[in-house]
Amino acid sequence: MSETWYSGPYRVLPEIDTLGKRPQIGQGDILAHASGAIILRCPKCGAMQFARAKILNDPQTPTLDRPIQCGSGHCKRCGIWFNIKNGRAAETKSPVPTGSGIPERLARAGVKPPPKL
């Protein structure tokens, strides 16, 4: 797919909650699985994304409760962070703080950040 930004509109597909019911999803379509997982395409590179997020608002103009990273850090296709608000995609910064996030006095005492998953 092309590397042009797709800002929206995004919408939740009604009554379709698995890829078995619709194996190809289009740009702007969101599949909401009963487990809480969502499936959608990255607004920058178009790669299919599997993430966990709550869908807020109306299904025709959804808002996700958290940002999503393209490839969840495993795919090097584009790796951007994005969020969907009121059916529109916007690039956002990583919600993970840069650096260790451990205060200086605790770091001196030997506290280390948790291992990456």
N, CA, C and O atoms as CSV, one atom per row, in Angstrom:
chain,resi,resn,atom,element,x,y,z
A,1,MET,N,N,0.837,-1.183,0.000
A,1,MET,CA,C,0.000,0.000,0.000
A,1,MET,C,C,0.884,1.249,0.000
A,1,MET,O,O,2.088,1.166,0.243
A,2,SER,N,N,0.298,2.364,-0.264
A,2,SER,CA,C,1.070,3.596,-0.367
A,2,SER,C,C,1.345,4.192,1.004
A,2,SER,O,O,0.699,3.849,1.994
A,3,GLU,N,N,2.320,5.091,1.035
A,3,GLU,CA,C,2.702,5.751,2.285
A,3,GLU,C,C,2.022,7.119,2.416
A,3,GLU,O,O,2.635,8.053,2.934
A,4,THR,N,N,0.787,7.259,1.964
A,4,THR,CA,C,0.055,8.509,2.136
A,4,THR,C,C,-0.827,8.393,3.367
A,4,THR,O,O,-1.366,7.324,3.655
A,5,TRP,N,N,-0.970,9.480,4.082
A,5,TRP,CA,C,-1.718,9.485,5.334
A,5,TRP,C,C,-3.212,9.422,5.069
A,5,TRP,O,O,-3.744,10.196,4.273
A,6,TYR,N,N,-3.886,8.494,5.741
A,6,TYR,CA,C,-5.346,8.381,5.659
A,6,TYR,C,C,-5.910,8.895,6.972
A,6,TYR,O,O,-5.750,8.247,8.006
A,7,SER,N,N,-6.564,10.044,6.951
A,7,SER,CA,C,-7.061,10.636,8.195
A,7,SER,C,C,-8.445,10.130,8.579
A,7,SER,O,O,-8.836,10.248,9.740
A,8,GLY,N,N,-9.178,9.584,7.656
A,8,GLY,CA,C,-10.493,9.062,8.006
A,8,GLY,C,C,-11.465,9.235,6.872
A,8,GLY,O,O,-11.074,9.692,5.798
A,9,PRO,N,N,-12.673,8.900,7.063
A,9,PRO,CA,C,-13.310,8.520,8.331
A,9,PRO,C,C,-13.067,7.049,8.688
A,9,PRO,O,O,-12.925,6.195,7.813
A,10,TYR,N,N,-13.023,6.780,9.995
A,10,TYR,CA,C,-12.961,5.427,10.525
A,10,TYR,C,C,-14.336,5.091,11.076
A,10,TYR,O,O,-15.025,5.955,11.620
A,11,ARG,N,N,-14.736,3.822,10.932
A,11,ARG,CA,C,-16.023,3.389,11.465
A,11,ARG,C,C,-15.919,1.936,11.889
A,11,ARG,O,O,-15.132,1.175,11.325
A,12,VAL,N,N,-16.709,1.548,12.880
A,12,VAL,CA,C,-16.750,0.167,13.351
A,12,VAL,C,C,-17.740,-0.584,12.467
A,12,VAL,O,O,-18.876,-0.144,12.286
A,13,LEU,N,N,-17.314,-1.708,11.922
A,13,LEU,CA,C,-18.188,-2.511,11.074
A,13,LEU,C,C,-19.239,-3.210,11.938
A,13,LEU,O,O,-18.883,-3.916,12.881
A,14,PRO,N,N,-20.523,-3.027,11.633
A,14,PRO,CA,C,-21.574,-3.655,12.456
A,14,PRO,C,C,-21.662,-5.152,12.197
A,14,PRO,O,O,-21.565,-5.604,11.056
A,15,GLU,N,N,-21.845,-5.911,13.265
A,15,GLU,CA,C,-22.074,-7.354,13.224
A,15,GLU,C,C,-20.935,-8.153,12.603
A,15,GLU,O,O,-21.130,-9.321,12.266
A,16,ILE,N,N,-19.767,-7.572,12.443
A,16,ILE,CA,C,-18.598,-8.299,11.951
A,16,ILE,C,C,-17.536,-8.205,13.038
A,16,ILE,O,O,-17.006,-7.128,13.310
A,17,ASP,N,N,-17.229,-9.346,13.658
A,17,ASP,CA,C,-16.279,-9.308,14.771
A,17,ASP,C,C,-15.076,-10.228,14.588
A,17,ASP,O,O,-14.244,-10.335,15.488
A,18,THR,N,N,-14.970,-10.895,13.434
A,18,THR,CA,C,-13.801,-11.726,13.158
A,18,THR,C,C,-13.411,-11.581,11.693
A,18,THR,O,O,-14.223,-11.192,10.853
A,19,LEU,N,N,-12.157,-11.898,11.404
A,19,LEU,CA,C,-11.712,-11.854,10.014
A,19,LEU,C,C,-12.361,-12.955,9.187
A,19,LEU,O,O,-12.419,-12.849,7.962
A,20,GLY,N,N,-12.852,-14.014,9.837
A,20,GLY,CA,C,-13.534,-15.079,9.116
A,20,GLY,C,C,-14.811,-14.600,8.449
A,20,GLY,O,O,-15.219,-15.129,7.415
A,21,LYS,N,N,-15.446,-13.585,9.050
A,21,LYS,CA,C,-16.668,-13.044,8.465
A,21,LYS,C,C,-16.369,-12.053,7.348
A,21,LYS,O,O,-17.198,-11.846,6.461
A,22,ARG,N,N,-15.190,-11.440,7.386
A,22,ARG,CA,C,-14.787,-10.491,6.352
A,22,ARG,C,C,-13.263,-10.507,6.290
A,22,ARG,O,O,-12.621,-9.735,7.002
A,23,PRO,N,N,-12.665,-11.360,5.462
A,23,PRO,CA,C,-11.213,-11.525,5.486
A,23,PRO,C,C,-10.419,-10.291,5.066
A,23,PRO,O,O,-9.272,-10.151,5.490
A,24,GLN,N,N,-10.959,-9.413,4.272
A,24,GLN,CA,C,-10.264,-8.190,3.872
A,24,GLN,C,C,-10.994,-6.986,4.456
A,24,GLN,O,O,-12.187,-6.798,4.217
A,25,ILE,N,N,-10.279,-6.181,5.213
A,25,ILE,CA,C,-10.880,-4.954,5.717
A,25,ILE,C,C,-10.272,-3.785,4.958
A,25,ILE,O,O,-9.091,-3.798,4.611
A,26,GLY,N,N,-11.078,-2.795,4.711
A,26,GLY,CA,C,-10.619,-1.629,3.976
A,26,GLY,C,C,-10.028,-0.574,4.887
A,26,GLY,O,O,-10.133,-0.658,6.111
A,27,GLN,N,N,-9.410,0.414,4.277
A,27,GLN,CA,C,-8.860,1.540,5.040
A,27,GLN,C,C,-10.030,2.281,5.685
A,27,GLN,O,O,-10.967,2.677,4.993
A,28,GLY,N,N,-9.983,2.466,6.980
A,28,GLY,CA,C,-11.043,3.147,7.709
A,28,GLY,C,C,-12.016,2.211,8.394
A,28,GLY,O,O,-12.850,2.661,9.180
A,29,ASP,N,N,-11.929,0.900,8.110
A,29,ASP,CA,C,-12.798,-0.075,8.763
A,29,ASP,C,C,-12.145,-0.559,10.056
A,29,ASP,O,O,-10.933,-0.771,10.105
A,30,ILE,N,N,-12.947,-0.730,11.095
A,30,ILE,CA,C,-12.479,-1.270,12.371
A,30,ILE,C,C,-13.333,-2.475,12.705
A,30,ILE,O,O,-14.559,-2.375,12.749
A,31,LEU,N,N,-12.699,-3.617,12.943
A,31,LEU,CA,C,-13.398,-4.803,13.424
A,31,LEU,C,C,-13.213,-4.850,14.928
A,31,LEU,O,O,-12.086,-4.793,15.420
A,32,ALA,N,N,-14.307,-4.953,15.658
A,32,ALA,CA,C,-14.257,-5.027,17.117
A,32,ALA,C,C,-14.597,-6.449,17.542
A,32,ALA,O,O,-15.738,-6.886,17.397
A,33,HIS,N,N,-13.606,-7.177,18.069
A,33,HIS,CA,C,-13.797,-8.547,18.516
A,33,HIS,C,C,-14.380,-8.553,19.922
A,33,HIS,O,O,-14.156,-7.616,20.689
A,34,ALA,N,N,-15.125,-9.597,20.266
A,34,ALA,CA,C,-15.750,-9.703,21.590
A,34,ALA,C,C,-14.728,-9.733,22.715
A,34,ALA,O,O,-15.058,-9.380,23.847
A,35,SER,N,N,-13.493,-10.145,22.435
A,35,SER,CA,C,-12.445,-10.224,23.459
A,35,SER,C,C,-11.893,-8.853,23.845
A,35,SER,O,O,-11.163,-8.739,24.830
A,36,GLY,N,N,-12.231,-7.812,23.081
A,36,GLY,CA,C,-11.682,-6.476,23.329
A,36,GLY,C,C,-10.616,-6.093,22.327
A,36,GLY,O,O,-10.139,-4.958,22.323
A,37,ALA,N,N,-10.238,-7.037,21.474
A,37,ALA,CA,C,-9.248,-6.743,20.439
A,37,ALA,C,C,-9.916,-5.987,19.291
A,37,ALA,O,O,-11.112,-6.138,19.040
A,38,ILE,N,N,-9.127,-5.180,18.608
A,38,ILE,CA,C,-9.617,-4.492,17.422
A,38,ILE,C,C,-8.658,-4.770,16.269
A,38,ILE,O,O,-7.470,-5.012,16.480
A,39,ILE,N,N,-9.181,-4.731,15.063
A,39,ILE,CA,C,-8.382,-4.924,13.863
A,39,ILE,C,C,-8.668,-3.746,12.950
A,39,ILE,O,O,-9.825,-3.452,12.652
A,40,LEU,N,N,-7.614,-3.070,12.504
A,40,LEU,CA,C,-7.751,-1.929,11.613
A,40,LEU,C,C,-6.477,-1.766,10.808
A,40,LEU,O,O,-5.498,-2.475,11.041
A,41,ARG,N,N,-6.481,-0.848,9.874
A,41,ARG,CA,C,-5.295,-0.596,9.052
A,41,ARG,C,C,-4.595,0.677,9.526
A,41,ARG,O,O,-5.238,1.644,9.935
A,42,CYS,N,N,-3.256,0.655,9.461
A,42,CYS,CA,C,-2.449,1.816,9.826
A,42,CYS,C,C,-2.785,2.964,8.877
A,42,CYS,O,O,-2.888,2.749,7.669
A,43,PRO,N,N,-2.957,4.176,9.400
A,43,PRO,CA,C,-3.282,5.306,8.521
A,43,PRO,C,C,-2.120,5.758,7.640
A,43,PRO,O,O,-2.331,6.482,6.667
A,44,LYS,N,N,-0.892,5.338,7.969
A,44,LYS,CA,C,0.260,5.763,7.167
A,44,LYS,C,C,0.626,4.737,6.103
A,44,LYS,O,O,0.704,5.077,4.923
A,45,CYS,N,N,0.853,3.485,6.503
A,45,CYS,CA,C,1.334,2.487,5.546
A,45,CYS,C,C,0.269,1.491,5.116
A,45,CYS,O,O,0.484,0.740,4.165
A,46,GLY,N,N,-0.871,1.466,5.790
A,46,GLY,CA,C,-1.955,0.573,5.400
A,46,GLY,C,C,-1.817,-0.850,5.897
A,46,GLY,O,O,-2.635,-1.697,5.538
A,47,ALA,N,N,-0.807,-1.148,6.715
A,47,ALA,CA,C,-0.626,-2.498,7.246
A,47,ALA,C,C,-1.731,-2.819,8.252
A,47,ALA,O,O,-2.167,-1.942,8.999
A,48,MET,N,N,-2.186,-4.078,8.272
A,48,MET,CA,C,-3.244,-4.483,9.181
A,48,MET,C,C,-2.696,-4.531,10.606
A,48,MET,O,O,-1.626,-5.091,10.848
A,49,GLN,N,N,-3.432,-3.944,11.542
A,49,GLN,CA,C,-3.005,-3.859,12.933
A,49,GLN,C,C,-3.962,-4.623,13.830
A,49,GLN,O,O,-5.179,-4.550,13.661
A,50,PHE,N,N,-3.404,-5.355,14.784
A,50,PHE,CA,C,-4.173,-6.054,15.796
A,50,PHE,C,C,-3.797,-5.414,17.129
A,50,PHE,O,O,-2.626,-5.412,17.508
A,51,ALA,N,N,-4.767,-4.882,17.830
A,51,ALA,CA,C,-4.477,-4.181,19.084
A,51,ALA,C,C,-5.625,-4.402,20.063
A,51,ALA,O,O,-6.670,-4.946,19.708
A,52,ARG,N,N,-5.410,-3.976,21.280
A,52,ARG,CA,C,-6.462,-4.017,22.294
A,52,ARG,C,C,-6.770,-2.578,22.684
A,52,ARG,O,O,-5.894,-1.846,23.143
A,53,ALA,N,N,-8.018,-2.185,22.496
A,53,ALA,CA,C,-8.456,-0.841,22.857
A,53,ALA,C,C,-9.966,-0.840,22.988
A,53,ALA,O,O,-10.660,-1.594,22.305
A,54,LYS,N,N,-10.468,0.005,23.864
A,54,LYS,CA,C,-11.918,0.174,24.000
A,54,LYS,C,C,-12.382,1.198,22.970
A,54,LYS,O,O,-11.706,2.190,22.698
A,55,ILE,N,N,-13.532,0.933,22.420
A,55,ILE,CA,C,-14.118,1.859,21.452
A,55,ILE,C,C,-15.155,2.692,22.188
A,55,ILE,O,O,-16.096,2.167,22.783
A,56,LEU,N,N,-14.959,3.997,22.132
A,56,LEU,CA,C,-15.858,4.935,22.779
A,56,LEU,C,C,-16.666,5.660,21.703
A,56,LEU,O,O,-16.314,5.604,20.525
A,57,ASN,N,N,-17.705,6.316,22.083
A,57,ASN,CA,C,-18.557,7.094,21.172
A,57,ASN,C,C,-19.380,6.198,20.266
A,57,ASN,O,O,-19.496,4.992,20.484
A,58,ASP,N,N,-19.938,6.813,19.258
A,58,ASP,CA,C,-20.785,6.155,18.266
A,58,ASP,C,C,-19.930,5.301,17.331
A,58,ASP,O,O,-18.821,5.715,16.992
A,59,PRO,N,N,-20.397,4.121,16.898
A,59,PRO,CA,C,-19.615,3.297,15.959
A,59,PRO,C,C,-19.324,3.996,14.620
A,59,PRO,O,O,-18.374,3.616,13.935
A,60,GLN,N,N,-20.098,4.982,14.240
A,60,GLN,CA,C,-19.836,5.700,12.993
A,60,GLN,C,C,-18.749,6.765,13.155
A,60,GLN,O,O,-18.143,7.180,12.167
A,61,THR,N,N,-18.499,7.209,14.385
A,61,THR,CA,C,-17.414,8.152,14.674
A,61,THR,C,C,-16.690,7.697,15.943
A,61,THR,O,O,-16.780,8.358,16.977
A,62,PRO,N,N,-15.972,6.568,15.869
A,62,PRO,CA,C,-15.376,5.986,17.076
A,62,PRO,C,C,-14.166,6.763,17.584
A,62,PRO,O,O,-13.474,7.457,16.838
A,63,THR,N,N,-13.948,6.615,18.875
A,63,THR,CA,C,-12.755,7.123,19.544
A,63,THR,C,C,-12.146,5.947,20.288
A,63,THR,O,O,-12.850,5.230,20.999
A,64,LEU,N,N,-10.833,5.741,20.130
A,64,LEU,CA,C,-10.143,4.671,20.854
A,64,LEU,C,C,-9.598,5.228,22.155
A,64,LEU,O,O,-9.183,6.386,22.212
A,65,ASP,N,N,-9.596,4.416,23.199
A,65,ASP,CA,C,-9.170,4.891,24.512
A,65,ASP,C,C,-7.657,4.959,24.679
A,65,ASP,O,O,-7.175,5.414,25.717
A,66,ARG,N,N,-6.899,4.515,23.678
A,66,ARG,CA,C,-5.437,4.556,23.786
A,66,ARG,C,C,-4.810,4.628,22.401
A,66,ARG,O,O,-5.434,4.226,21.419
A,67,PRO,N,N,-3.588,5.135,22.311
A,67,PRO,CA,C,-2.898,5.144,21.020
A,67,PRO,C,C,-2.430,3.750,20.631
A,67,PRO,O,O,-2.264,2.878,21.484
A,68,ILE,N,N,-2.219,3.550,19.338
A,68,ILE,CA,C,-1.774,2.278,18.790
A,68,ILE,C,C,-0.494,2.526,18.014
A,68,ILE,O,O,-0.352,3.552,17.349
A,69,GLN,N,N,0.449,1.575,18.098
A,69,GLN,CA,C,1.673,1.673,17.311
A,69,GLN,C,C,1.587,0.708,16.145
A,69,GLN,O,O,1.207,-0.450,16.319
A,70,CYS,N,N,1.933,1.172,14.972
A,70,CYS,CA,C,1.943,0.314,13.790
A,70,CYS,C,C,2.924,-0.822,14.009
A,70,CYS,O,O,4.110,-0.591,14.247
A,71,GLY,N,N,2.430,-2.054,13.928
A,71,GLY,CA,C,3.274,-3.223,14.135
A,71,GLY,C,C,3.551,-3.516,15.591
A,71,GLY,O,O,4.272,-4.467,15.894
A,72,SER,N,N,3.002,-2.732,16.508
A,72,SER,CA,C,3.216,-2.895,17.945
A,72,SER,C,C,4.686,-3.020,18.298
A,72,SER,O,O,5.040,-3.713,19.252
A,73,GLY,N,N,5.545,-2.356,17.536
A,73,GLY,CA,C,6.967,-2.370,17.819
A,73,GLY,C,C,7.706,-3.541,17.205
A,73,GLY,O,O,8.937,-3.546,17.216
A,74,HIS,N,N,7.006,-4.541,16.665
A,74,HIS,CA,C,7.655,-5.712,16.091
A,74,HIS,C,C,7.916,-5.543,14.597
A,74,HIS,O,O,8.906,-6.057,14.074
A,75,CYS,N,N,7.042,-4.834,13.921
A,75,CYS,CA,C,7.167,-4.641,12.478
A,75,CYS,C,C,7.892,-3.327,12.235
A,75,CYS,O,O,7.590,-2.320,12.874
A,76,LYS,N,N,8.824,-3.336,11.336
A,76,LYS,CA,C,9.588,-2.122,11.044
A,76,LYS,C,C,9.035,-1.405,9.820
A,76,LYS,O,O,9.748,-0.625,9.188
A,77,ARG,N,N,7.774,-1.657,9.477
A,77,ARG,CA,C,7.198,-1.042,8.282
A,77,ARG,C,C,7.153,0.472,8.418
A,77,ARG,O,O,7.689,1.175,7.562
A,78,CYS,N,N,6.530,0.995,9.470
A,78,CYS,CA,C,6.616,2.441,9.688
A,78,CYS,C,C,6.732,2.767,11.177
A,78,CYS,O,O,7.379,3.754,11.529
A,79,GLY,N,N,6.128,1.972,12.063
A,79,GLY,CA,C,6.311,2.117,13.502
A,79,GLY,C,C,5.732,3.360,14.137
A,79,GLY,O,O,6.084,3.675,15.274
A,80,ILE,N,N,4.852,4.089,13.447
A,80,ILE,CA,C,4.306,5.313,14.041
A,80,ILE,C,C,3.286,4.990,15.126
A,80,ILE,O,O,2.737,3.889,15.172
A,81,TRP,N,N,3.044,5.951,15.986
A,81,TRP,CA,C,1.963,5.886,16.962
A,81,TRP,C,C,0.831,6.734,16.422
A,81,TRP,O,O,1.055,7.836,15.922
A,82,PHE,N,N,-0.401,6.215,16.522
A,82,PHE,CA,C,-1.563,6.982,16.072
A,82,PHE,C,C,-2.740,6.723,16.987
A,82,PHE,O,O,-2.776,5.725,17.707
A,83,ASN,N,N,-3.697,7.625,16.953
A,83,ASN,CA,C,-4.913,7.486,17.730
A,83,ASN,C,C,-6.086,7.833,16.837
A,83,ASN,O,O,-5.949,8.596,15.881
A,84,ILE,N,N,-7.236,7.271,17.153
A,84,ILE,CA,C,-8.467,7.561,16.429
A,84,ILE,C,C,-9.373,8.331,17.378
A,84,ILE,O,O,-9.724,7.830,18.446
A,85,LYS,N,N,-9.753,9.549,16.995
A,85,LYS,CA,C,-10.669,10.373,17.790
A,85,LYS,C,C,-11.769,10.877,16.884
A,85,LYS,O,O,-11.511,11.498,15.853
A,86,ASN,N,N,-12.997,10.603,17.282
A,86,ASN,CA,C,-14.173,11.020,16.519
A,86,ASN,C,C,-14.088,10.604,15.059
A,86,ASN,O,O,-14.456,11.367,14.166
A,87,GLY,N,N,-13.596,9.382,14.818
A,87,GLY,CA,C,-13.537,8.834,13.474
A,87,GLY,C,C,-12.394,9.333,12.620
A,87,GLY,O,O,-12.349,9.034,11.427
A,88,ARG,N,N,-11.455,10.093,13.199
A,88,ARG,CA,C,-10.320,10.642,12.456
A,88,ARG,C,C,-9.017,10.172,13.093
A,88,ARG,O,O,-8.897,10.093,14.316
A,89,ALA,N,N,-8.038,9.861,12.231
A,89,ALA,CA,C,-6.728,9.414,12.704
A,89,ALA,C,C,-5.797,10.605,12.864
A,89,ALA,O,O,-5.810,11.537,12.060
A,90,ALA,N,N,-4.997,10.558,13.907
A,90,ALA,CA,C,-3.991,11.600,14.142
A,90,ALA,C,C,-2.736,10.932,14.678
A,90,ALA,O,O,-2.813,10.041,15.525
A,91,GLU,N,N,-1.573,11.365,14.183
A,91,GLU,CA,C,-0.311,10.842,14.690
A,91,GLU,C,C,-0.091,11.395,16.088
A,91,GLU,O,O,-0.407,12.552,16.366
A,92,THR,N,N,0.452,10.563,16.962
A,92,THR,CA,C,0.678,10.965,18.341
A,92,THR,C,C,2.050,10.478,18.783
A,92,THR,O,O,2.689,9.694,18.082
A,93,LYS,N,N,2.497,10.931,19.924
A,93,LYS,CA,C,3.773,10.487,20.482
A,93,LYS,C,C,3.567,9.192,21.248
A,93,LYS,O,O,2.445,8.850,21.619
A,94,SER,N,N,4.642,8.485,21.477
A,94,SER,CA,C,4.605,7.252,22.241
A,94,SER,C,C,4.135,7.537,23.660
A,94,SER,O,O,4.608,8.493,24.273
A,95,PRO,N,N,3.208,6.729,24.208
A,95,PRO,CA,C,2.780,6.944,25.589
A,95,PRO,C,C,3.809,6.475,26.612
A,95,PRO,O,O,3.672,6.755,27.802
A,96,VAL,N,N,4.842,5.761,26.154
A,96,VAL,CA,C,5.885,5.259,27.040
A,96,VAL,C,C,6.911,6.367,27.258
A,96,VAL,O,O,7.420,6.925,26.286
A,97,PRO,N,N,7.226,6.699,28.511
A,97,PRO,CA,C,8.203,7.754,28.742
A,97,PRO,C,C,9.586,7.355,28.231
A,97,PRO,O,O,9.976,6.189,28.300
A,98,THR,N,N,10.316,8.338,27.719
A,98,THR,CA,C,11.675,8.064,27.259
A,98,THR,C,C,12.592,7.937,28.471
A,98,THR,O,O,12.286,8.465,29.541
A,99,GLY,N,N,13.687,7.256,28.310
A,99,GLY,CA,C,14.587,7.012,29.436
A,99,GLY,C,C,14.037,5.888,30.297
A,99,GLY,O,O,13.108,5.190,29.889
A,100,SER,N,N,14.590,5.711,31.458
A,100,SER,CA,C,14.159,4.603,32.311
A,100,SER,C,C,12.869,4.920,33.056
A,100,SER,O,O,12.145,3.995,33.423
A,101,GLY,N,N,12.553,6.194,33.295
A,101,GLY,CA,C,11.359,6.549,34.046
A,101,GLY,C,C,11.522,6.368,35.544
A,101,GLY,O,O,10.577,6.591,36.300
A,102,ILE,N,N,12.711,5.963,35.984
A,102,ILE,CA,C,12.994,5.758,37.407
A,102,ILE,C,C,13.612,7.037,37.962
A,102,ILE,O,O,14.573,7.550,37.390
A,103,PRO,N,N,13.074,7.566,39.077
A,103,PRO,CA,C,13.679,8.761,39.665
A,103,PRO,C,C,15.148,8.522,40.033
A,103,PRO,O,O,15.544,7.401,40.351
A,104,GLU,N,N,15.938,9.581,39.986
A,104,GLU,CA,C,17.393,9.502,40.205
A,104,GLU,C,C,17.750,8.821,41.530
A,104,GLU,O,O,18.638,7.969,41.555
A,105,ARG,N,N,17.088,9.174,42.617
A,105,ARG,CA,C,17.448,8.604,43.925
A,105,ARG,C,C,17.167,7.101,43.971
A,105,ARG,O,O,17.904,6.363,44.624
A,106,LEU,N,N,16.095,6.625,43.278
A,106,LEU,CA,C,15.826,5.196,43.249
A,106,LEU,C,C,16.828,4.470,42.355
A,106,LEU,O,O,17.230,3.347,42.658
A,107,ALA,N,N,17.232,5.103,41.259
A,107,ALA,CA,C,18.233,4.501,40.369
A,107,ALA,C,C,19.554,4.332,41.112
A,107,ALA,O,O,20.235,3.319,40.955
A,108,ARG,N,N,19.916,5.333,41.928
A,108,ARG,CA,C,21.145,5.224,42.722
A,108,ARG,C,C,21.048,4.089,43.734
A,108,ARG,O,O,22.059,3.482,44.087
A,109,ALA,N,N,19.830,3.800,44.204
A,109,ALA,CA,C,19.625,2.735,45.182
A,109,ALA,C,C,19.591,1.357,44.520
A,109,ALA,O,O,19.512,0.341,45.209
A,110,GLY,N,N,19.649,1.319,43.181
A,110,GLY,CA,C,19.712,0.036,42.487
A,110,GLY,C,C,18.417,-0.410,41.820
A,110,GLY,O,O,18.352,-1.510,41.273
A,111,VAL,N,N,17.376,0.437,41.859
A,111,VAL,CA,C,16.113,0.071,41.214
A,111,VAL,C,C,16.279,0.163,39.709
A,111,VAL,O,O,16.775,1.161,39.186
A,112,LYS,N,N,15.861,-0.887,39.019
A,112,LYS,CA,C,15.990,-0.928,37.552
A,112,LYS,C,C,14.591,-0.991,36.935
A,112,LYS,O,O,13.646,-1.447,37.578
A,113,PRO,N,N,14.460,-0.531,35.685
A,113,PRO,CA,C,13.154,-0.616,35.012
A,113,PRO,C,C,12.807,-2.078,34.730
A,113,PRO,O,O,13.701,-2.921,34.649
A,114,PRO,N,N,11.514,-2.385,34.581
A,114,PRO,CA,C,11.128,-3.778,34.294
A,114,PRO,C,C,11.638,-4.197,32.918
A,114,PRO,O,O,11.881,-3.350,32.058
A,115,PRO,N,N,11.797,-5.489,32.712
A,115,PRO,CA,C,12.258,-5.967,31.392
A,115,PRO,C,C,11.196,-5.716,30.333
A,115,PRO,O,O,10.001,-5.701,30.626
A,116,LYS,N,N,11.650,-5.518,29.091
A,116,LYS,CA,C,10.721,-5.313,27.988
A,116,LYS,C,C,10.059,-6.628,27.648
A,116,LYS,O,O,10.684,-7.687,27.710
A,117,LEU,N,N,8.792,-6.557,27.289
A,117,LEU,CA,C,8.054,-7.776,26.938
A,117,LEU,C,C,8.186,-8.075,25.474
A,117,LEU,O,O,7.632,-9.064,24.994
